[in-house]
Amino acid sequence: MNNITIGQYVPGNSWLYKLDPRTKVILTILSIVMIFLIDSFYVMLIAFGVFILLFLSTRISIVRLLRGMKPILFLLVFTFVLQLVYNRDGKLLYTFPMQIGLFQLLIMLGILIVYFLTKRYIKLKILYTLLMGVSIFLVLWFSRFTLVTWATFDFNIYQSGLESATFVFIRIIMMIGITTLLTISTMSMDINNGLEWLLSPLKLIKIPVSAFSMTIALTLRFIPTLYEESKKIMNAQASRGVDFQEGKLHNKVTQIISLLIPMFVISFRRAEDLSNAMEARGYIIGAKRTKLDELKFKVLDYISFVISLGLLGLIIWSHFLG
């Protein structure tokens, strides 16, 4: 469960926790819009520096943010490498001379054999897989045994490719980081109240805003809960000899089904318990609800709005200048 950060509220007392939940929801949306409006590499670097300073000022553990990045680590690396390979515009920065032959093939086969024999004992499998990929790259680059050589080629890194790869890499990290800051610093009910207020104009066209915002808040709330339940089921299955990492394809399908069926049962059971609890507390879909604590904007909220709108204006200005 510690690897999941979306939906987990972590108590704190920094300035971010003191913001109104409506402010945090709006600032999150504005931040994502700003990230997509940026089209300059250097502006993106400046925005990333601002994000790092912002994150450090919240006094939230950076380990939690890195754990939130773990599920998309492979996507980040794959996107980065793809941009380096296919973007060949601009100045040539560096050339990696590559060579493929019998010697390199034997070493790579040895690396793959070691990988498949040891991966079941490694906890950080994604990092281990990336390490094996780097090892194969180094073999193709450094080895110069020329007894039997099949092909030689150059792996070129261009300035535009490196900038584009870094640009996409930073954009994904900032998007995940901003949404993580929202869920870590805001309780699910506060997110619900913020979304309900933000979507309140839709009530004019008879859209059930309160039910919609409640659904989103409950979804965020139960992501870590369902993840914890899945870990318990996997541990129970592992104690009975089930290995979710090894085996043939049809065996893995059977193992996944053995995981999905109890997950569906637990999900429906939790949904039923939740509906009974909400009904016992007088929750009626569509009925007008009162709140124990009325949300009020404070000076810090207005300052945050002004700063965010100022940054948005600067990004739009730099966008048109570019």
C-alpha beads as a LAMMPS data file, in Angstrom:
LAMMPS data file: protein, C-alpha beads

322 atoms
321 bonds

1 atom types
1 bond types

-500.0 500.0 xlo xhi
-500.0 500.0 ylo yhi
-500.0 500.0 zlo zhi

Masses

1 110.0

Atoms # bond

1 1 1 0.000 0.000 0.000
2 1 1 2.927 2.326 0.564
3 1 1 3.604 2.328 -3.187
4 1 1 0.231 3.952 -3.903
5 1 1 0.024 7.707 -3.298
6 1 1 -3.114 8.619 -5.260
7 1 1 -6.020 8.749 -2.839
8 1 1 -3.851 8.693 0.300
9 1 1 -4.181 11.662 2.620
10 1 1 -1.070 12.449 4.659
11 1 1 -1.551 14.879 7.590
12 1 1 0.610 17.984 7.552
13 1 1 0.697 21.643 8.522
14 1 1 2.387 23.446 5.625
15 1 1 0.792 26.266 3.629
16 1 1 -0.643 23.774 1.137
17 1 1 -2.790 22.154 3.832
18 1 1 -4.170 25.548 4.847
19 1 1 -5.578 26.273 1.389
20 1 1 -9.277 25.911 0.750
21 1 1 -10.017 22.612 -1.075
22 1 1 -11.731 24.578 -3.845
23 1 1 -8.543 26.563 -4.294
24 1 1 -6.454 23.394 -4.543
25 1 1 -8.765 21.844 -7.124
26 1 1 -8.743 25.003 -9.252
27 1 1 -4.962 25.405 -8.931
28 1 1 -4.477 21.776 -9.964
29 1 1 -6.551 22.330 -13.100
30 1 1 -4.734 25.590 -13.882
31 1 1 -1.352 23.904 -13.378
32 1 1 -2.202 21.099 -15.807
33 1 1 -3.400 23.661 -18.350
34 1 1 -0.157 25.608 -17.939
35 1 1 1.918 22.455 -18.418
36 1 1 0.187 21.716 -21.732
37 1 1 0.496 25.327 -22.898
38 1 1 4.274 25.308 -22.511
39 1 1 5.952 24.594 -25.846
40 1 1 9.481 25.842 -25.122
41 1 1 12.174 23.606 -23.675
42 1 1 13.714 26.355 -21.573
43 1 1 10.349 27.535 -20.245
44 1 1 9.633 23.920 -19.251
45 1 1 12.933 23.793 -17.354
46 1 1 11.981 26.979 -15.503
47 1 1 8.535 25.544 -14.731
48 1 1 10.162 22.357 -13.420
49 1 1 12.403 24.418 -11.154
50 1 1 9.336 26.261 -9.824
51 1 1 7.610 22.922 -9.239
52 1 1 10.594 21.609 -7.255
53 1 1 10.626 24.734 -5.075
54 1 1 6.863 24.430 -4.605
55 1 1 7.168 20.783 -3.606
56 1 1 9.976 21.467 -1.134
57 1 1 7.931 24.250 0.489
58 1 1 5.074 21.817 1.210
59 1 1 7.378 19.731 3.482
60 1 1 5.936 16.517 2.018
61 1 1 8.323 13.578 1.886
62 1 1 9.900 13.238 -1.557
63 1 1 9.850 9.449 -1.060
64 1 1 6.052 9.497 -1.383
65 1 1 6.299 11.359 -4.678
66 1 1 8.898 8.903 -6.006
67 1 1 6.688 5.976 -4.996
68 1 1 3.886 7.557 -6.974
69 1 1 6.199 7.619 -10.009
70 1 1 7.041 3.913 -9.741
71 1 1 4.031 2.612 -11.767
72 1 1 4.926 4.900 -14.693
73 1 1 8.699 4.449 -14.531
74 1 1 8.764 2.128 -17.539
75 1 1 6.562 4.558 -19.521
76 1 1 8.917 7.428 -18.672
77 1 1 12.019 5.555 -19.785
78 1 1 10.350 4.155 -22.914
79 1 1 9.113 7.613 -23.952
80 1 1 12.530 9.151 -23.283
81 1 1 14.372 6.556 -25.394
82 1 1 11.765 6.753 -28.176
83 1 1 12.261 10.507 -28.482
84 1 1 16.048 10.068 -28.609
85 1 1 15.844 7.448 -31.352
86 1 1 13.327 9.053 -33.708
87 1 1 14.041 12.764 -33.299
88 1 1 17.099 13.476 -35.456
89 1 1 16.829 17.231 -35.905
90 1 1 19.333 19.813 -34.777
91 1 1 22.977 19.546 -33.823
92 1 1 24.642 16.146 -33.400
93 1 1 25.721 15.938 -29.744
94 1 1 27.235 12.486 -29.407
95 1 1 27.688 9.257 -31.355
96 1 1 27.711 5.803 -29.771
97 1 1 29.450 3.340 -32.128
98 1 1 27.650 -0.023 -31.849
99 1 1 28.728 -3.473 -32.919
100 1 1 26.774 -6.760 -33.114
101 1 1 28.566 -10.069 -33.497
102 1 1 28.923 -13.539 -32.024
103 1 1 30.753 -12.272 -28.940
104 1 1 28.110 -9.637 -28.185
105 1 1 25.314 -12.142 -28.777
106 1 1 26.795 -14.607 -26.272
107 1 1 27.169 -11.907 -23.616
108 1 1 23.600 -10.681 -24.150
109 1 1 22.272 -14.230 -23.915
110 1 1 24.184 -14.612 -20.640
111 1 1 22.638 -11.390 -19.301
112 1 1 19.139 -12.570 -20.275
113 1 1 19.688 -15.970 -18.648
114 1 1 20.853 -14.310 -15.420
115 1 1 17.873 -11.961 -15.576
116 1 1 15.253 -14.700 -15.952
117 1 1 16.884 -16.838 -13.242
118 1 1 17.150 -14.033 -10.678
119 1 1 14.179 -11.722 -11.324
120 1 1 11.855 -13.656 -9.011
121 1 1 14.161 -12.811 -6.094
122 1 1 14.348 -9.084 -6.854
123 1 1 11.766 -6.757 -5.268
124 1 1 12.307 -3.753 -7.552
125 1 1 11.678 -5.628 -10.803
126 1 1 11.200 -2.512 -12.939
127 1 1 14.549 -1.036 -11.882
128 1 1 16.167 -4.438 -12.335
129 1 1 14.768 -4.683 -15.875
130 1 1 16.072 -1.209 -16.693
131 1 1 19.487 -2.174 -15.315
132 1 1 19.573 -5.207 -17.602
133 1 1 18.639 -3.008 -20.572
134 1 1 21.478 -0.601 -19.744
135 1 1 23.859 -3.563 -19.461
136 1 1 22.936 -4.765 -22.964
137 1 1 23.435 -1.225 -24.310
138 1 1 26.897 -1.058 -22.717
139 1 1 27.817 -4.421 -24.240
140 1 1 26.912 -3.200 -27.730
141 1 1 28.799 0.045 -27.146
142 1 1 32.038 -0.987 -25.390
143 1 1 32.750 -4.484 -26.668
144 1 1 35.095 -4.514 -29.661
145 1 1 35.724 -8.230 -30.206
146 1 1 35.831 -8.440 -34.006
147 1 1 36.388 -12.162 -34.700
148 1 1 32.811 -12.602 -35.997
149 1 1 31.013 -9.314 -36.633
150 1 1 27.591 -9.154 -38.251
151 1 1 26.797 -5.440 -38.233
152 1 1 28.104 -2.082 -37.080
153 1 1 26.044 1.077 -36.709
154 1 1 26.015 4.407 -34.889
155 1 1 23.501 5.474 -32.259
156 1 1 23.363 9.264 -32.608
157 1 1 21.980 11.710 -30.058
158 1 1 20.825 15.015 -31.502
159 1 1 20.129 18.212 -29.630
160 1 1 16.478 18.335 -30.669
161 1 1 15.977 14.693 -29.668
162 1 1 17.509 15.224 -26.232
163 1 1 15.475 18.366 -25.648
164 1 1 12.252 16.702 -26.801
165 1 1 12.890 13.633 -24.624
166 1 1 13.616 15.775 -21.568
167 1 1 10.593 17.957 -22.334
168 1 1 8.152 15.013 -22.361
169 1 1 9.865 13.430 -19.345
170 1 1 9.458 16.584 -17.245
171 1 1 5.873 17.122 -18.406
172 1 1 4.761 13.668 -17.249
173 1 1 6.570 14.009 -13.913
174 1 1 5.000 17.405 -13.229
175 1 1 1.484 16.186 -14.059
176 1 1 1.775 13.179 -11.743
177 1 1 3.437 15.303 -9.058
178 1 1 0.744 18.002 -9.078
179 1 1 -2.137 15.538 -8.827
180 1 1 -0.248 13.684 -6.081
181 1 1 0.100 16.911 -4.099
182 1 1 -3.675 17.410 -4.333
183 1 1 -4.602 13.953 -3.026
184 1 1 -1.881 13.887 -0.351
185 1 1 -2.827 17.261 1.131
186 1 1 -6.635 17.022 0.808
187 1 1 -9.075 14.584 2.359
188 1 1 -11.528 12.853 0.038
189 1 1 -14.560 14.691 1.451
190 1 1 -12.818 18.035 0.978
191 1 1 -12.095 17.107 -2.653
192 1 1 -15.771 16.224 -2.975
193 1 1 -16.812 19.633 -1.609
194 1 1 -14.374 21.417 -3.886
195 1 1 -15.556 19.581 -6.997
196 1 1 -19.195 20.123 -6.079
197 1 1 -18.658 23.875 -5.747
198 1 1 -16.631 24.017 -8.965
199 1 1 -19.296 22.147 -10.948
200 1 1 -22.260 23.907 -9.329
201 1 1 -23.125 25.907 -12.522
202 1 1 -24.039 22.584 -14.152
203 1 1 -27.012 22.359 -11.792
204 1 1 -28.747 24.860 -14.073
205 1 1 -28.988 22.166 -16.744
206 1 1 -30.191 19.504 -14.268
207 1 1 -26.880 17.624 -13.938
208 1 1 -26.551 15.867 -10.517
209 1 1 -23.328 17.606 -9.538
210 1 1 -23.327 16.396 -5.925
211 1 1 -23.645 12.731 -6.953
212 1 1 -20.950 13.160 -9.613
213 1 1 -18.467 14.787 -7.213
214 1 1 -19.236 12.207 -4.530
215 1 1 -18.476 9.427 -7.028
216 1 1 -15.085 10.949 -7.888
217 1 1 -14.189 11.467 -4.221
218 1 1 -15.131 7.895 -3.292
219 1 1 -13.165 6.550 -6.262
220 1 1 -10.022 8.376 -5.120
221 1 1 -10.640 7.254 -1.555
222 1 1 -10.891 3.553 -2.364
223 1 1 -7.918 3.256 -4.735
224 1 1 -5.417 2.576 -1.880
225 1 1 -8.010 0.441 -0.036
226 1 1 -8.572 -1.870 -3.011
227 1 1 -4.842 -2.001 -3.627
228 1 1 -4.309 -3.176 -0.055
229 1 1 -6.998 -5.826 -0.490
230 1 1 -5.370 -7.052 -3.714
231 1 1 -2.009 -7.381 -1.924
232 1 1 -3.652 -9.459 0.807
233 1 1 -5.247 -11.753 -1.788
234 1 1 -1.961 -12.116 -3.686
235 1 1 -0.121 -12.976 -0.466
236 1 1 -2.808 -15.527 0.394
237 1 1 -2.553 -17.038 -3.086
238 1 1 1.258 -17.056 -2.877
239 1 1 1.068 -18.984 0.430
240 1 1 -0.877 -21.632 -1.522
241 1 1 1.838 -21.895 -4.172
242 1 1 0.547 -19.445 -6.795
243 1 1 3.261 -17.422 -8.547
244 1 1 1.915 -14.401 -10.444
245 1 1 5.290 -13.670 -12.058
246 1 1 6.167 -17.041 -13.561
247 1 1 4.434 -19.696 -15.639
248 1 1 2.963 -20.003 -19.112
249 1 1 0.386 -17.623 -20.550
250 1 1 -2.674 -19.770 -19.817
251 1 1 -1.421 -20.306 -16.242
252 1 1 -1.071 -16.551 -15.758
253 1 1 -4.613 -16.009 -17.080
254 1 1 -5.925 -18.546 -14.558
255 1 1 -3.957 -16.856 -11.765
256 1 1 -5.306 -13.427 -12.709
257 1 1 -8.870 -14.793 -12.684
258 1 1 -8.246 -16.216 -9.226
259 1 1 -7.308 -12.670 -8.194
260 1 1 -10.110 -10.824 -9.994
261 1 1 -13.021 -12.891 -8.667
262 1 1 -12.346 -12.202 -4.956
263 1 1 -11.569 -8.573 -5.831
264 1 1 -15.006 -8.188 -7.425
265 1 1 -16.632 -9.852 -4.419
266 1 1 -14.794 -7.576 -1.971
267 1 1 -15.568 -4.473 -4.065
268 1 1 -19.309 -5.217 -4.154
269 1 1 -19.298 -6.025 -0.445
270 1 1 -17.531 -2.752 0.399
271 1 1 -19.914 -0.850 -1.888
272 1 1 -22.891 -2.396 -0.098
273 1 1 -21.449 -1.551 3.334
274 1 1 -20.758 1.994 2.182
275 1 1 -24.290 2.458 0.810
276 1 1 -25.793 1.152 4.072
277 1 1 -23.593 3.512 6.090
278 1 1 -24.525 6.503 3.908
279 1 1 -28.217 5.606 4.102
280 1 1 -28.014 5.267 7.904
281 1 1 -26.578 8.791 8.048
282 1 1 -29.443 10.213 6.015
283 1 1 -27.725 10.575 2.624
284 1 1 -30.286 10.869 -0.187
285 1 1 -29.203 11.251 -3.809
286 1 1 -30.342 14.603 -5.179
287 1 1 -31.489 15.972 -1.820
288 1 1 -30.151 19.300 -0.620
289 1 1 -27.277 18.757 1.764
290 1 1 -25.950 20.889 4.581
291 1 1 -22.312 20.979 5.647
292 1 1 -20.782 20.985 9.095
293 1 1 -17.979 23.342 8.042
294 1 1 -18.727 26.022 5.463
295 1 1 -15.875 26.650 3.043
296 1 1 -14.480 30.177 3.046
297 1 1 -11.702 31.677 0.968
298 1 1 -8.878 33.231 2.990
299 1 1 -6.084 35.653 2.191
300 1 1 -3.719 32.784 1.335
301 1 1 -6.234 31.499 -1.231
302 1 1 -6.462 34.856 -2.978
303 1 1 -2.665 35.190 -3.012
304 1 1 -2.402 31.724 -4.572
305 1 1 -4.973 32.669 -7.217
306 1 1 -3.095 35.849 -8.120
307 1 1 0.258 34.043 -8.387
308 1 1 -1.230 31.215 -10.475
309 1 1 -3.011 33.579 -12.840
310 1 1 0.189 35.602 -13.158
311 1 1 2.145 32.469 -14.100
312 1 1 -0.587 31.484 -16.552
313 1 1 -0.382 34.927 -18.142
314 1 1 3.407 34.672 -18.469
315 1 1 3.153 31.238 -20.092
316 1 1 0.514 32.456 -22.561
317 1 1 2.682 35.507 -23.326
318 1 1 5.772 33.330 -23.913
319 1 1 3.631 30.972 -26.026
320 1 1 2.630 33.743 -28.424
321 1 1 6.147 35.216 -28.447
322 1 1 7.555 31.830 -29.462

Bonds

1 1 1 2
2 1 2 3
3 1 3 4
4 1 4 5
5 1 5 6
6 1 6 7
7 1 7 8
8 1 8 9
9 1 9 10
10 1 10 11
11 1 11 12
12 1 12 13
13 1 13 14
14 1 14 15
15 1 15 16
16 1 16 17
17 1 17 18
18 1 18 19
19 1 19 20
20 1 20 21
21 1 21 22
22 1 22 23
23 1 23 24
24 1 24 25
25 1 25 26
26 1 26 27
27 1 27 28
28 1 28 29
29 1 29 30
30 1 30 31
31 1 31 32
32 1 32 33
33 1 33 34
34 1 34 35
35 1 35 36
36 1 36 37
37 1 37 38
38 1 38 39
39 1 39 40
40 1 40 41
41 1 41 42
42 1 42 43
43 1 43 44
44 1 44 45
45 1 45 46
46 1 46 47
47 1 47 48
48 1 48 49
49 1 49 50
50 1 50 51
51 1 51 52
52 1 52 53
53 1 53 54
54 1 54 55
55 1 55 56
56 1 56 57
57 1 57 58
58 1 58 59
59 1 59 60
60 1 60 61
61 1 61 62
62 1 62 63
63 1 63 64
64 1 64 65
65 1 65 66
66 1 66 67
67 1 67 68
68 1 68 69
69 1 69 70
70 1 70 71
71 1 71 72
72 1 72 73
73 1 73 74
74 1 74 75
75 1 75 76
76 1 76 77
77 1 77 78
78 1 78 79
79 1 79 80
80 1 80 81
81 1 81 82
82 1 82 83
83 1 83 84
84 1 84 85
85 1 85 86
86 1 86 87
87 1 87 88
88 1 88 89
89 1 89 90
90 1 90 91
91 1 91 92
92 1 92 93
93 1 93 94
94 1 94 95
95 1 95 96
96 1 96 97
97 1 97 98
98 1 98 99
99 1 99 100
100 1 100 101
101 1 101 102
102 1 102 103
103 1 103 104
104 1 104 105
105 1 105 106
106 1 106 107
107 1 107 108
108 1 108 109
109 1 109 110
110 1 110 111
111 1 111 112
112 1 112 113
113 1 113 114
114 1 114 115
115 1 115 116
116 1 116 117
117 1 117 118
118 1 118 119
119 1 119 120
120 1 120 121
121 1 121 122
122 1 122 123
123 1 123 124
124 1 124 125
125 1 125 126
126 1 126 127
127 1 127 128
128 1 128 129
129 1 129 130
130 1 130 131
131 1 131 132
132 1 132 133
133 1 133 134
134 1 134 135
135 1 135 136
136 1 136 137
137 1 137 138
138 1 138 139
139 1 139 140
140 1 140 141
141 1 141 142
142 1 142 143
143 1 143 144
144 1 144 145
145 1 145 146
146 1 146 147
147 1 147 148
148 1 148 149
149 1 149 150
150 1 150 151
151 1 151 152
152 1 152 153
153 1 153 154
154 1 154 155
155 1 155 156
156 1 156 157
157 1 157 158
158 1 158 159
159 1 159 160
160 1 160 161
161 1 161 162
162 1 162 163
163 1 163 164
164 1 164 165
165 1 165 166
166 1 166 167
167 1 167 168
168 1 168 169
169 1 169 170
170 1 170 171
171 1 171 172
172 1 172 173
173 1 173 174
174 1 174 175
175 1 175 176
176 1 176 177
177 1 177 178
178 1 178 179
179 1 179 180
180 1 180 181
181 1 181 182
182 1 182 183
183 1 183 184
184 1 184 185
185 1 185 186
186 1 186 187
187 1 187 188
188 1 188 189
189 1 189 190
190 1 190 191
191 1 191 192
192 1 192 193
193 1 193 194
194 1 194 195
195 1 195 196
196 1 196 197
197 1 197 198
198 1 198 199
199 1 199 200
200 1 200 201
201 1 201 202
202 1 202 203
203 1 203 204
204 1 204 205
205 1 205 206
206 1 206 207
207 1 207 208
208 1 208 209
209 1 209 210
210 1 210 211
211 1 211 212
212 1 212 213
213 1 213 214
214 1 214 215
215 1 215 216
216 1 216 217
217 1 217 218
218 1 218 219
219 1 219 220
220 1 220 221
221 1 221 222
222 1 222 223
223 1 223 224
224 1 224 225
225 1 225 226
226 1 226 227
227 1 227 228
228 1 228 229
229 1 229 230
230 1 230 231
231 1 231 232
232 1 232 233
233 1 233 234
234 1 234 235
235 1 235 236
236 1 236 237
237 1 237 238
238 1 238 239
239 1 239 240
240 1 240 241
241 1 241 242
242 1 242 243
243 1 243 244
244 1 244 245
245 1 245 246
246 1 246 247
247 1 247 248
248 1 248 249
249 1 249 250
250 1 250 251
251 1 251 252
252 1 252 253
253 1 253 254
254 1 254 255
255 1 255 256
256 1 256 257
257 1 257 258
258 1 258 259
259 1 259 260
260 1 260 261
261 1 261 262
262 1 262 263
263 1 263 264
264 1 264 265
265 1 265 266
266 1 266 267
267 1 267 268
268 1 268 269
269 1 269 270
270 1 270 271
271 1 271 272
272 1 272 273
273 1 273 274
274 1 274 275
275 1 275 276
276 1 276 277
277 1 277 278
278 1 278 279
279 1 279 280
280 1 280 281
281 1 281 282
282 1 282 283
283 1 283 284
284 1 284 285
285 1 285 286
286 1 286 287
287 1 287 288
288 1 288 289
289 1 289 290
290 1 290 291
291 1 291 292
292 1 292 293
293 1 293 294
294 1 294 295
295 1 295 296
296 1 296 297
297 1 297 298
298 1 298 299
299 1 299 300
300 1 300 301
301 1 301 302
302 1 302 303
303 1 303 304
304 1 304 305
305 1 305 306
306 1 306 307
307 1 307 308
308 1 308 309
309 1 309 310
310 1 310 311
311 1 311 312
312 1 312 313
313 1 313 314
314 1 314 315
315 1 315 316
316 1 316 317
317 1 317 318
318 1 318 319
319 1 319 320
320 1 320 321
321 1 321 322
